[in-house]
Amino acid sequence: MINIHLNGDIIRCPDIAGIYLRNQQLKDAKCICKYGYPEKTCDAWQKRKQQALIESNWDNKKNLYSGRCLLAGTIDCPGHLSRKKNGNKEKTFEINNQVYRKVASTAHYLVHESKCKSIFITLTFPPFQKEHKLTKHIFENEILNSCFSKFVENLVENYKCKGYIAVRERGKNGNRVHFHLLLSIPFISFARLNDSWCNTIQNICEYSDHALTSKRKKVIIYEPARALRYICKYVSKARGQKSDCRIVFMSNNIIQKSKQMRQSTESVLDSYKFDYMRRTSDYTTCFRITDYKEFHRFCDTFLYPFFELSADKPHHFTSDYLDTG
């Protein structure tokens, strides 16, 4: 079985759904609950069983359709309590392979399907006001992320932004936080965008005419491959690093997940010039097309039809094809 990602990656892997179904059947046969507790060793189950036998209503304590324990998900279930306890632990955020491909695939979708121009900009924080000179942990993480969220909410509500992808990064000089942002939005002047961003952060930062920056020749992204290149460039910098605050932001309406194809991998790999990239684990292997013309042929003849996307946009071929790490 293979997983197809909209960024062009093909991952050859076992049939995870089939493996899960077989494992589930084995658990049912051995009377093991969803949390891995056998009925015979679960004190909560045995206690409830004895109580139900005394009350003569044991039949109501079992799921008649699957035979599974009905204590699952209740406060009486030790497995549920253990999972809830672990869920209350402090969260960490990381750009792993799964997040990386989701960001790249979503960037591809955003630019390809956008009816507006897609622009790539950087949001910086001008000098902080005096009371914020000594930035604390909660200020840099929660408050700065909250400012970004308010800014994109404003773009969606008042400027008809159709979707966005952002990566949070720290600068090499000064270690200051900034956001790289790809968004699909009708025409709006950079001065107005800059004012909107400055108004969002006016309580913590001084005003600046250059709080929003961009590269003149690279601000408008016409080609999906370029979107992959730029987004993945900044995602790769934080790849593998862990943080206790969000470092990737995507609007829910454009998030793209992989699709499965249950057929021979070779039938797809042999039709296009795929390159072996690496083994991502003991069971999965990643393949990718690195030739940009072949990548576009793959998109037009296989990828877009497979994901049911339009394929009527002309390509703007460039030599700076995607660098997806």
Kinemage of the C-alpha trace (Angstrom):
@kinemage 1
@onewidth
@group {chain A} dominant
@subgroup {mainchain}
@vectorlist {calphas} color= white
{ca met a 1} P 0.000 0.000 0.000
{ca ile a 2} L 1.171 3.558 -0.649
{ca asn a 3} L 0.283 6.936 0.832
{ca ile a 4} L 0.118 9.787 -1.696
{ca his a 5} L 0.830 13.304 -0.419
{ca leu a 6} L -0.108 16.446 -2.321
{ca asn a 7} L 3.465 17.715 -2.026
{ca gly a 8} L 4.453 14.830 -4.320
{ca asp a 9} L 5.845 12.424 -1.734
{ca ile a 10} L 4.938 8.758 -2.065
{ca ile a 11} L 5.353 6.671 1.072
{ca arg a 12} L 5.391 2.906 0.667
{ca cys a 13} L 4.075 1.370 3.869
{ca pro a 14} L 2.116 -1.600 5.258
{ca asp a 15} L -1.685 -1.641 5.253
{ca ile a 16} L -2.105 0.088 8.595
{ca ala a 17} L -5.906 -0.078 8.493
{ca gly a 18} L -5.797 -3.816 7.844
{ca ile a 19} L -3.261 -4.350 10.630
{ca tyr a 20} L -5.434 -2.356 13.036
{ca leu a 21} L -8.522 -4.387 12.117
{ca arg a 22} L -6.716 -7.684 12.656
{ca asn a 23} L -5.330 -6.516 15.994
{ca gln a 24} L -8.797 -5.400 17.015
{ca gln a 25} L -10.227 -8.811 16.224
{ca leu a 26} L -7.495 -10.486 18.282
{ca lys a 27} L -8.221 -8.198 21.220
{ca asp a 28} L -11.932 -8.976 21.018
{ca ala a 29} L -11.234 -12.705 20.937
{ca lys a 30} L -9.005 -12.440 24.022
{ca cys a 31} L -11.359 -10.025 25.850
{ca ile a 32} L -8.846 -7.169 25.901
{ca cys a 33} L -10.263 -3.637 26.052
{ca lys a 34} L -9.251 -0.651 23.896
{ca tyr a 35} L -6.724 0.425 26.537
{ca gly a 36} L -4.982 -2.963 26.573
{ca tyr a 37} L -6.422 -4.267 29.850
{ca pro a 38} L -7.511 -7.957 29.872
{ca glu a 39} L -10.887 -8.457 31.553
{ca lys a 40} L -9.451 -10.960 34.027
{ca thr a 41} L -6.835 -8.518 35.371
{ca cys a 42} L -8.981 -5.360 35.398
{ca asp a 43} L -10.178 -4.709 38.963
{ca ala a 44} L -12.787 -2.178 37.794
{ca trp a 45} L -14.289 -4.662 35.345
{ca gln a 46} L -14.389 -7.497 37.880
{ca lys a 47} L -15.918 -5.256 40.540
{ca arg a 48} L -18.625 -4.089 38.151
{ca lys a 49} L -19.216 -7.672 37.045
{ca gln a 50} L -19.771 -8.860 40.616
{ca gln a 51} L -22.074 -5.925 41.331
{ca ala a 52} L -24.085 -6.599 38.166
{ca leu a 53} L -24.416 -10.306 38.989
{ca ile a 54} L -25.828 -9.409 42.394
{ca glu a 55} L -28.293 -7.007 40.776
{ca ser a 56} L -29.098 -9.610 38.102
{ca asn a 57} L -28.583 -7.186 35.190
{ca trp a 58} L -25.204 -8.322 33.855
{ca asp a 59} L -26.477 -8.325 30.264
{ca asn a 60} L -26.692 -4.531 30.369
{ca lys a 61} L -23.022 -4.172 31.250
{ca lys a 62} L -21.717 -5.514 27.972
{ca asn a 63} L -21.858 -4.001 24.509
{ca leu a 64} L -24.138 -6.426 22.676
{ca tyr a 65} L -22.718 -5.480 19.246
{ca ser a 66} L -18.986 -5.890 19.875
{ca gly a 67} L -18.720 -7.560 23.263
{ca arg a 68} L -16.475 -4.701 24.455
{ca cys a 69} L -16.433 -3.194 27.921
{ca leu a 70} L -18.923 -0.377 28.489
{ca leu a 71} L -16.766 1.119 31.232
{ca ala a 72} L -14.433 2.515 28.565
{ca gly a 73} L -14.378 6.299 28.639
{ca thr a 74} L -15.953 6.575 32.114
{ca ile a 75} L -14.430 7.646 35.415
{ca asp a 76} L -14.477 3.990 36.530
{ca cys a 77} L -12.117 2.923 33.747
{ca pro a 78} L -8.420 2.843 34.805
{ca gly a 79} L -7.263 3.040 31.193
{ca his a 80} L -9.339 6.154 30.569
{ca leu a 81} L -8.058 7.813 33.746
{ca ser a 82} L -4.466 7.027 32.795
{ca arg a 83} L -4.899 8.500 29.308
{ca lys a 84} L -6.616 11.586 30.744
{ca lys a 85} L -3.750 12.080 33.175
{ca asn a 86} L -1.196 11.876 30.371
{ca gly a 87} L -3.276 14.291 28.317
{ca asn a 88} L -3.007 16.899 31.062
{ca lys a 89} L 0.765 16.950 30.814
{ca glu a 90} L 2.458 19.988 29.312
{ca lys a 91} L 2.304 19.730 25.518
{ca thr a 92} L 5.249 20.000 23.197
{ca phe a 93} L 5.176 20.901 19.516
{ca glu a 94} L 7.498 19.470 16.902
{ca ile a 95} L 7.803 19.542 13.112
{ca asn a 96} L 8.141 15.848 12.398
{ca asn a 97} L 7.759 14.105 9.030
{ca gln a 98} L 3.970 14.034 9.323
{ca val a 99} L 3.677 17.764 10.065
{ca tyr a 100} L 6.282 18.581 7.433
{ca arg a 101} L 4.370 16.831 4.643
{ca lys a 102} L 1.044 18.303 5.768
{ca val a 103} L 2.488 21.832 5.608
{ca ala a 104} L 4.048 21.228 2.182
{ca ser a 105} L 0.882 19.632 0.783
{ca thr a 106} L -1.280 22.453 2.129
{ca ala a 107} L 1.024 25.079 0.600
{ca his a 108} L 0.734 23.298 -2.752
{ca tyr a 109} L -3.064 23.263 -2.467
{ca leu a 110} L -3.277 26.910 -1.362
{ca val a 111} L -1.372 28.288 -4.342
{ca his a 112} L -2.818 25.916 -6.939
{ca glu a 113} L -6.471 26.356 -5.971
{ca ser a 114} L -6.371 30.019 -4.984
{ca lys a 115} L -8.470 32.360 -7.109
{ca cys a 116} L -6.477 35.260 -5.660
{ca lys a 117} L -2.787 35.962 -5.743
{ca ser a 118} L -0.802 34.146 -3.090
{ca ile a 119} L 1.735 36.325 -1.299
{ca phe a 120} L 4.668 35.422 0.928
{ca ile a 121} L 5.498 37.924 3.684
{ca thr a 122} L 7.308 38.111 7.014
{ca leu a 123} L 5.751 39.570 10.162
{ca thr a 124} L 8.303 41.021 12.556
{ca phe a 125} L 7.999 42.616 15.965
{ca pro a 126} L 9.403 46.172 16.123
{ca pro a 127} L 11.105 47.303 19.358
{ca phe a 128} L 9.012 46.359 22.343
{ca gln a 129} L 7.623 49.096 24.541
{ca lys a 130} L 9.512 49.819 27.753
{ca glu a 131} L 7.301 47.695 29.981
{ca his a 132} L 8.009 44.733 27.681
{ca lys a 133} L 11.761 45.161 27.368
{ca leu a 134} L 12.386 42.209 29.655
{ca thr a 135} L 10.455 39.573 27.760
{ca lys a 136} L 9.387 36.604 29.823
{ca his a 137} L 8.627 33.060 28.714
{ca ile a 138} L 4.848 33.514 28.728
{ca phe a 139} L 5.171 36.800 26.826
{ca glu a 140} L 7.241 35.357 23.991
{ca asn a 141} L 5.093 32.265 23.625
{ca glu a 142} L 1.465 32.964 24.462
{ca ile a 143} L 1.211 36.711 23.846
{ca leu a 144} L 3.149 36.819 20.568
{ca asn a 145} L 1.259 33.800 19.219
{ca ser a 146} L -2.002 35.433 20.307
{ca cys a 147} L -1.069 38.566 18.338
{ca phe a 148} L -0.530 36.511 15.214
{ca ser a 149} L -3.853 34.702 15.661
{ca lys a 150} L -5.699 38.018 16.003
{ca phe a 151} L -3.999 39.344 12.873
{ca val a 152} L -5.022 36.434 10.642
{ca glu a 153} L -8.548 36.464 12.110
{ca asn a 154} L -8.778 40.088 11.019
{ca leu a 155} L -7.572 39.167 7.519
{ca val a 156} L -10.217 36.468 7.217
{ca glu a 157} L -13.093 38.587 8.538
{ca asn a 158} L -12.319 41.967 6.963
{ca tyr a 159} L -10.020 41.329 3.990
{ca lys a 160} L -11.499 38.089 2.582
{ca cys a 161} L -8.387 36.014 3.153
{ca lys a 162} L -9.078 32.529 1.769
{ca gly a 163} L -6.356 30.635 3.606
{ca tyr a 164} L -2.958 30.959 5.249
{ca ile a 165} L 0.090 28.979 6.352
{ca ala a 166} L 2.618 30.384 8.788
{ca val a 167} L 5.833 29.209 10.411
{ca arg a 168} L 7.152 30.782 13.584
{ca glu a 169} L 10.907 31.289 13.677
{ca arg a 170} L 13.601 33.002 15.705
{ca gly a 171} L 16.085 35.253 13.989
{ca lys a 172} L 19.797 34.538 13.972
{ca asn a 173} L 20.562 38.067 15.149
{ca gly a 174} L 18.902 38.858 18.470
{ca asn a 175} L 16.870 35.630 18.632
{ca arg a 176} L 13.672 37.629 18.047
{ca val a 177} L 10.441 35.899 17.088
{ca his a 178} L 8.936 36.469 13.629
{ca phe a 179} L 6.418 34.718 11.377
{ca his a 180} L 6.783 33.670 7.745
{ca leu a 181} L 3.321 33.790 6.213
{ca leu a 182} L 1.887 32.491 2.940
{ca leu a 183} L -1.673 33.604 2.297
{ca ser a 184} L -4.292 33.830 -0.427
{ca ile a 185} L -5.943 37.241 -0.330
{ca pro a 186} L -7.483 39.765 -2.761
{ca phe a 187} L -5.343 42.794 -3.549
{ca ile a 188} L -4.435 44.926 -0.576
{ca ser a 189} L -1.581 47.403 -0.352
{ca phe a 190} L 1.428 46.486 1.738
{ca ala a 191} L 1.086 49.751 3.642
{ca arg a 192} L -2.400 48.744 4.704
{ca leu a 193} L -1.269 45.265 5.679
{ca asn a 194} L 1.589 46.775 7.658
{ca asp a 195} L -0.796 49.120 9.480
{ca ser a 196} L -3.108 46.225 10.263
{ca trp a 197} L -0.240 44.241 11.767
{ca cys a 198} L 1.029 47.234 13.754
{ca asn a 199} L -2.466 47.899 15.104
{ca thr a 200} L -2.602 44.298 16.283
{ca ile a 201} L 0.640 44.620 18.255
{ca gln a 202} L 0.261 48.261 19.316
{ca asn a 203} L -0.037 47.337 23.000
{ca ile a 204} L 3.374 45.698 23.092
{ca cys a 205} L 5.412 47.179 20.222
{ca glu a 206} L 6.270 50.573 18.823
{ca tyr a 207} L 4.938 51.446 15.364
{ca ser a 208} L 7.158 50.716 12.380
{ca asp a 209} L 6.714 51.248 8.640
{ca his a 210} L 8.676 48.035 8.083
{ca ala a 211} L 7.072 45.647 10.557
{ca leu a 212} L 5.859 43.661 7.543
{ca thr a 213} L 8.621 42.758 5.112
{ca ser a 214} L 8.981 40.803 1.874
{ca lys a 215} L 11.360 40.183 -0.996
{ca arg a 216} L 10.248 42.200 -3.995
{ca lys a 217} L 10.795 39.508 -6.638
{ca lys a 218} L 9.446 36.710 -4.458
{ca val a 219} L 6.449 38.245 -2.742
{ca ile a 220} L 3.830 36.897 -5.198
{ca ile a 221} L 3.819 33.110 -5.565
{ca tyr a 222} L 2.321 31.987 -8.882
{ca glu a 223} L 3.809 28.521 -9.065
{ca pro a 224} L 2.848 25.791 -6.541
{ca ala a 225} L 6.392 24.408 -6.703
{ca arg a 226} L 7.698 27.746 -5.448
{ca ala a 227} L 5.226 27.642 -2.556
{ca leu a 228} L 6.652 24.244 -1.648
{ca arg a 229} L 10.172 25.593 -1.911
{ca tyr a 230} L 9.711 28.644 0.300
{ca ile a 231} L 7.472 27.136 2.925
{ca cys a 232} L 9.594 23.994 3.247
{ca lys a 233} L 12.730 26.099 3.483
{ca tyr a 234} L 11.522 27.711 6.684
{ca val a 235} L 9.849 24.594 8.029
{ca ser a 236} L 13.111 22.693 7.588
{ca lys a 237} L 14.931 25.104 9.892
{ca ala a 238} L 12.782 24.012 12.820
{ca arg a 239} L 12.475 20.379 11.762
{ca gly a 240} L 13.148 18.032 14.652
{ca gln a 241} L 13.238 20.824 17.238
{ca lys a 242} L 10.706 20.764 20.055
{ca ser a 243} L 8.891 23.762 21.483
{ca asp a 244} L 6.290 24.329 24.171
{ca cys a 245} L 4.344 26.720 21.917
{ca arg a 246} L 2.862 26.393 18.444
{ca ile a 247} L 5.319 26.868 15.606
{ca val a 248} L 3.076 26.054 12.612
{ca phe a 249} L -0.280 27.687 11.842
{ca met a 250} L -2.691 26.646 9.064
{ca ser a 251} L -6.291 27.643 8.388
{ca asn a 252} L -8.556 24.620 8.723
{ca asn a 253} L -10.270 25.107 5.356
{ca ile a 254} L -7.127 24.305 3.350
{ca ile a 255} L -5.397 21.543 5.353
{ca gln a 256} L -4.539 18.622 3.087
{ca lys a 257} L -4.067 15.049 4.309
{ca ser a 258} L -2.610 12.141 2.427
{ca lys a 259} L -4.684 9.592 0.514
{ca gln a 260} L -4.137 5.865 0.320
{ca met a 261} L -3.806 3.770 -2.793
{ca arg a 262} L -4.113 0.015 -2.398
{ca gln a 263} L -2.188 -1.175 -5.407
{ca ser a 264} L 1.334 -2.068 -6.415
{ca thr a 265} L 3.798 0.730 -5.702
{ca glu a 266} L 5.791 -0.064 -8.837
{ca ser a 267} L 2.842 0.789 -11.113
{ca val a 268} L 3.166 4.422 -10.034
{ca leu a 269} L 6.917 4.610 -9.467
{ca asp a 270} L 7.709 3.134 -12.883
{ca ser a 271} L 5.482 5.651 -14.678
{ca tyr a 272} L 7.445 8.671 -13.432
{ca lys a 273} L 11.052 9.516 -12.595
{ca phe a 274} L 10.876 9.012 -8.857
{ca asp a 275} L 14.017 9.111 -6.753
{ca tyr a 276} L 14.524 6.999 -3.658
{ca met a 277} L 14.856 9.405 -0.752
{ca arg a 278} L 15.198 7.445 2.492
{ca arg a 279} L 13.713 4.828 4.760
{ca thr a 280} L 11.601 6.770 7.250
{ca ser a 281} L 11.276 3.715 9.492
{ca asp a 282} L 11.715 -0.063 9.417
{ca tyr a 283} L 8.443 -0.358 7.504
{ca thr a 284} L 8.151 2.747 5.308
{ca thr a 285} L 10.133 4.196 2.411
{ca cys a 286} L 9.861 7.688 0.917
{ca phe a 287} L 10.066 8.470 -2.836
{ca arg a 288} L 10.081 11.926 -4.427
{ca ile a 289} L 10.468 13.506 -7.879
{ca thr a 290} L 13.305 16.036 -7.967
{ca asp a 291} L 13.142 16.977 -11.667
{ca tyr a 292} L 10.797 19.990 -11.893
{ca lys a 293} L 9.391 19.215 -15.364
{ca glu a 294} L 8.720 15.628 -14.374
{ca phe a 295} L 7.095 16.905 -11.174
{ca his a 296} L 4.657 19.019 -13.202
{ca arg a 297} L 3.892 16.085 -15.468
{ca phe a 298} L 3.209 13.982 -12.390
{ca cys a 299} L 0.916 16.705 -11.011
{ca asp a 300} L -1.088 17.121 -14.212
{ca thr a 301} L -1.484 13.469 -15.125
{ca phe a 302} L -1.784 11.839 -11.713
{ca leu a 303} L -1.666 14.031 -8.603
{ca tyr a 304} L -4.364 16.613 -9.423
{ca pro a 305} L -6.871 14.047 -10.751
{ca phe a 306} L -6.172 11.808 -7.755
{ca phe a 307} L -6.913 14.654 -5.305
{ca glu a 308} L -9.747 15.947 -7.537
{ca leu a 309} L -8.094 19.331 -8.099
{ca ser a 310} L -8.282 21.534 -11.155
{ca ala a 311} L -5.513 21.142 -13.731
{ca asp a 312} L -6.213 24.073 -16.034
{ca lys a 313} L -3.669 26.549 -14.671
{ca pro a 314} L -0.590 27.306 -16.822
{ca his a 315} L 2.769 26.536 -15.253
{ca his a 316} L 5.406 29.211 -14.723
{ca phe a 317} L 8.517 27.094 -15.004
{ca thr a 318} L 11.455 28.271 -12.950
{ca ser a 319} L 14.859 26.855 -12.289
{ca asp a 320} L 14.504 27.266 -8.524
{ca tyr a 321} L 12.407 24.142 -8.122
{ca leu a 322} L 11.311 22.999 -4.687
{ca asp a 323} L 13.864 22.225 -2.030
{ca thr a 324} L 11.868 20.088 0.385
{ca gly a 325} L 14.728 18.856 2.498
